[in-house]
């Protein structure tokens, strides 16, 4: 199988997450997308992140009925730090023989040289699917100079520019602004019922 690996904090999971994952599934001909919920991302240690149980419940609600979308516990079931290179190595062990396609945005591709052991990460990926958004520029020549293994693994996904972010949704909830239509209905209902993000 061809499996997409879609990581994030999903705090909360919103419609843009689902749209982007589905575009990757379609354009990269993926059989399934594994959603890797990261408990404590190394690059967000100074940020206030909601409890893992809350984010997991919301992600389960968001993916209900989506047969091609599966939650992976690769980061949930092991201690921090949660580096992508380690996640990919474990997933290769868990899915032997399958093609693993790591999914990332253009901003993550731009920052890839600053990741933990980026060259090891690249070689741990069979392919790297990059969501190319309108107007987002990446210096590919400089990336290739720093990470010569990268170009052979890159696959491009043309995605719509969707101005929805988890931080903006949280802010809207805190301030009482409308937010329900930025989220899958089960996610909006759960947040409203439990009073999360207020």
Buried (B, 14 or more C-beta within 10 A) or exposed (E): EBBBBBBBBBBBBBBBBBBBBBBBBEBBEBEBBBBBBBBBBEEEEEEEBBEBEBBBBBBBBBBEEBEBBEBBEBBBEEEEEBBBBBBBBBBBEEBEEBBBBBBBBBEBBBBBBEBBEBBBBBBBBBBBBBBBBEEBEBEEEEBEEEBEBBEEBBBEBEBEEBEBEBEBBBEBBEEEEEBBEBBBEBBBEBBBEEEBBE
